[in-house]
Amino acid sequence: MTAITPFTIDVPQAKLDDLADRLSRALYPNELPGVGDAYGVPNERVRDLAEYWLERFDWRALEAKLNSYPQFTTEIDGEDIHFMHIRSSRPDALPVILTHGWPGSVLEYLDVIAPLTEPESADEPAFHLVIPSLPGFGFSGPTRSTGWGTLRTAAAWAELMGRLGYARYGAIGNDGGSMVSPEIGRLDSDHVVGVHVTQLFSFPSGDPSEFEGLSEEDMAALQHLQWFHENKMAFNALHSQQPQTLAFALADSPVGLLGWNAQLFGESLDEEFVIGNVAIYWLTGTAGSSLRFYYENAHTAQQPSGPTTVPTGLAMFKGDFQSIRRFAERDHSNIVSWNSYNVGSAQGGPNDAAGHYAAHEAPQVIVADIRQFFAKLG
C-alpha cells in the first residue's frame, strides 16, 4: 500500500456543534483559594481558554489555512499517515522532514513554511518541506496497532521520504520530534544529510564522574531539569503507564482535554495557537491515542546501540529544556552546531517554558539557525 492520496480537512458541522454544546455545559472542579498553579493548571486559565474556544476561535478559518497547503495521506506499516508537502520553487532546494511532539501538531510549523521554502534572498538555502502528523496524532487518526513510539515512527518517516522520491534529505524536530529526528538519521544514514533539533534529550548516566568540572551554566541546567522532574513530570508517568485510563476523560470532555494539554502550553503563548492545537486533537479523536507514544517508548525492548553519527545541530531556547553538551556528545558523536537563544524567555515563570514552540514563538530565529546548519553541511 504505497499510494499517496490528496487530503482535505472537512470537519462535519455536527461535530463542531457538539463541541460548542459540550463547552457551554462544562463542569469545573473545586479549587483551593490562593494556591495559584501549585496544584496544577488553575481554573482561571482553563476557563479563559475555554471561553476563547467557544466564543472567539474560528475552526473554519484554521481549516481553510491548513487546506491552503498541499496535504496527503498514505499507509505505512498498516497505519494512515497524514502529511503536508510543500515544495520550493528553487531547483536546489533540500528536502527536509519536520516532526512535532505532544501536545503539539503540524500547526507548530506553519510560520516557517514560507521563509524555508521561498527565502527572500537567493543566497539563502531553500527547502522542500514534509510535515507529517505523528502516528496516532491529529489527521493521521488513532493508531490501530501497538509499538508506535520513537523508533517505529523514525522508520516510517524514512519510508515516507523514500516513497516521495527523496534520496538526500534532512530531519528537523521539536519535542517528540527531537527524539524521532536523530533516529531517522541513525536508521537512514545513507540518505540523511543532517539532523536539526531544539532539544537533545541526553541525561546523566548515574556515573558521578560525569559531573566533574561541569560549568555553572550546566549545573543550572541540571537544576532546572530536576525542578521539571519534581513538578511537571506527572503527565509522563501517567502516559507511560496508563494512557487508556486517562483517555476516557479526554475523549469525553473538551475542557478536560484543554486542562490536560494546557499544562505544557506556556502562559505566554497566544490563545489561537493553544486552542488550534487542542482542537485538532479533539476533532480527530486522537486525544487518547496520542498518549500511547509515551507508553510505547517506555515499554519497547528496542534500544539504540551507540551514538548517532549523522551531522547534528541544536538550537535551544533558554526557557525550554536545556541540553548539556557533555551528555549530548555521549549520545551524538557528530554535533556540528550548538546554539542557545533567549528570545522571549523573560516572560512568565518556570511553567512558561518560553521558546519550547520555537517555530511559532521565534520563527525568524529558528529559520536562521536551520539555514546556517544545512548551509554548513553543503
Secondary structure, 3 states (H helix, E strand, C coil): CCCEEECCCCCCHHHHHHHHHHHHCCCCCCCCCCCCCCCCCCHHHHHHHHHHHHHCCCHHHHHHHHHCCCEEEEEECCEEEEEEEECCCCCCCEEEEEECCCCCCHHHHHHHHHHHHCCCCCCCCCEEEEEECCCCCHHHCCCCCCCCCHHHHHHHHHHHHHHCCCCCEEEEECCHHHHHHHHHHHHCCCCEEEEEECCCCCCCCCCHHHHCCCCHHHHHHHHHHHHHHHHCCHHHHHHHHCHHHHHHHHHHCHHHHHHHHHCCCCCCCCHHHHHHHHHHHHHHCCCCHHHHHHHHHHHCCCCCCCCECCCEEEEEECCCCCCCHHHHHHHECCEEEEEEECCCCCCCCHHHCCCCCHHHHCHHHHHHHHHHHHHHHC
